[in-house]
């Protein structure tokens, strides 16, 4: 599923599976951020392409919620 977001004020499109968008939406809500703000934060720290960085971010968030350490 492709969505348009703004990263630091610039529009871009990101392709992610609906399950990942649902988790991004959940995490943003829990942190009191907009999806754009959360994606901007992730974008600033990424070392891979943005879609991959978002998937890894979601995975790490889910692991942290279960007390699983990430490498």
C-alpha positions as CSV (number, residue, x, y, z in Angstrom):
1,X,0.0,0.0,0.0
2,X,1.5,3.3,-1.0
3,X,0.9,6.5,1.1
4,X,2.0,10.0,0.7
5,X,3.7,11.6,3.7
6,X,5.7,14.8,4.3
7,X,9.2,14.4,5.6
8,X,10.6,17.7,6.9
9,X,8.0,19.5,4.8
10,X,8.7,17.6,1.6
11,X,6.2,15.2,0.1
12,X,7.2,11.7,-0.7
13,X,5.5,8.3,-1.2
14,X,6.2,5.2,0.8
15,X,5.1,1.7,0.0
16,X,4.4,-0.5,3.0
17,X,2.1,-3.4,3.7
18,X,-1.1,-2.4,5.5
19,X,0.0,-4.2,8.7
20,X,3.1,-2.0,8.9
21,X,1.0,1.2,8.3
22,X,-1.3,0.1,11.1
23,X,1.6,-0.3,13.5
24,X,3.1,3.1,12.4
25,X,-0.3,4.7,13.1
26,X,-0.5,3.0,16.5
27,X,3.1,4.0,17.5
28,X,2.6,7.6,16.4
29,X,-0.7,7.8,18.4
30,X,1.0,6.3,21.5
31,X,3.7,8.9,21.3
32,X,1.4,11.8,20.6
33,X,2.9,12.4,17.1
34,X,1.5,12.7,13.6
35,X,2.5,10.0,11.2
36,X,4.5,12.6,9.3
37,X,6.4,13.6,12.5
38,X,7.2,10.0,13.3
39,X,8.3,9.2,9.8
40,X,10.5,12.3,9.8
41,X,12.2,11.1,13.1
42,X,12.8,7.7,11.6
43,X,14.1,9.2,8.3
44,X,16.7,11.3,10.2
45,X,18.2,8.2,11.8
46,X,18.0,5.7,8.9
47,X,20.9,3.9,7.2
48,X,18.8,1.9,4.7
49,X,16.0,2.9,2.4
50,X,13.0,4.4,4.1
51,X,10.6,1.5,3.7
52,X,13.1,-0.9,5.2
53,X,13.9,1.6,8.0
54,X,10.1,1.8,8.9
55,X,9.8,-2.0,8.9
56,X,12.8,-2.4,11.2
57,X,11.5,0.4,13.5
58,X,8.1,-1.4,13.8
59,X,9.8,-4.7,14.5
60,X,12.0,-3.1,17.2
61,X,9.0,-1.4,18.8
62,X,7.1,-4.7,18.9
63,X,10.1,-6.5,20.3
64,X,10.7,-3.8,23.0
65,X,7.0,-4.2,24.0
66,X,7.6,-7.9,24.7
67,X,10.9,-7.3,26.4
68,X,12.9,-8.8,23.6
69,X,16.4,-7.2,23.2
70,X,17.3,-6.0,19.7
71,X,20.7,-6.2,18.2
